[in-house]
Amino acid sequence: MTRPPVAGLLLAAGAGRRFGGPKALVQVDGEPLVLRALRTLTAAGCSPVRVVVGAAAEQVRSLLPDPALAVTADDWATGMGASLRAGLTALGTGPVAALVHLVDLPWVGPDILTRVAAHAAPDTVARAAYEGVPGHPVLLGRRWWADVAGSAQGDRGARDWLATREDLTLVECGDLGSGRDVDRPGDLANPG
């Protein structure tokens, strides 16, 4: 049985204030984080894939294999909620779900994304968990995109909306990785 179409939505618009610059441009193993995350979404079978840009938008866009993959969140500086709104709006109506991935998760591989995406359906609400702790990626069924976009505010993205969901499925991925993000340059010295 083939999996229904799952879009990949990469949030890569932040300025990386704690890091000292936009994390999308940071190199890990000689590859910018934005390309590493894009490759991960593609390897997990997501289609279409969109990359939400904001800070350093032109630099990030110039790194992409196809600049048309980029979606600009004009109000990116207000937080992750703006990126999520812009990305969900740009996806249209074809995919049954969107797998939301963050650019600062260099050690979250395609196996994790594939495991979460396996739960795709129009009414899905699922997210990766690492030893029971909720993390990313997050899978949002198309039915919920307008609700999520309407509630996504500031740096909390969909966190508050997800916290209200009794139908949230946690997909344990601790056997595949830690789900640890990169907040500061020192975090790069300790792969997840």
Buried (B, 14 or more C-beta within 10 A) or exposed (E): EEEBBBBBBBBBBBBBEEBEEBBBBBEBEEBBBBBBBBBBBBEBBBEBBBBBBBBBBEBBBEBBEEEEBBBBBEBBEBBBBBBBBBBBBBBEEEBBBBBBBBBBBBBBBBBBBBBBBEBBBEEBBBBBBBEEEBBBBBBBBBBBBEEBBEBBBEEBBBBEBBEEEEEBEBBEBBEBBBBBBBEEEEBBEEEB
